[in-house]
Amino acid sequence: MHTRKRGKSKSRKIYGNQKPNWIQFSNDEITKMIVDMKKSGTSPSMIGIRLRDEYGIPGAKTILGKKLGQVLVEAGLTDPVPEDLMNLIKRYQNASKHMELNSKDFSNKRGQMLIMSKILRMVKYYKREGKLAPEWNLAKVL
């Protein structure tokens, strides 16, 4: 985002649209697994990784017909702050701690500024989409 490189990252569909024949779990069992993992404090991205690695479920959307986040919304288990925004805030806090100890680290200072610009851009997007309340303030979290 902040460099002149083009990058190779992009979304890729998983296995097609049908439910793979090796999955022996019903849709209700998968939904229950997702809800139980979230109730135990697992983040949505880690839930997807655990479903893939431990249970052999390639993706919730191919099986359930809806994304993992939608399952959590229907169960009423969404976080007040989206996970990607929270991860950026934690990165910013770690960079701030580093700057307190190393005030002359100018590359980290620039990195901290770039992280903050990503945070502000993401906050604006989430407020526009209605995932954050319009009165939500970043100063409360930092």
Secondary structure, DSSP 8 states (H G I E B T S, - for coil): --SS----------S-SS--TT----HHHHHHHHHHHHHTT--HHHHHHHHHHHH----HHHHHSS-HHHHHHHHT---SS-HHHHHHHHHHHHHHHHHHH-TT-HHHHHHHHHHHHHHHHHHHHHHHHTSS-TT--HHHH-
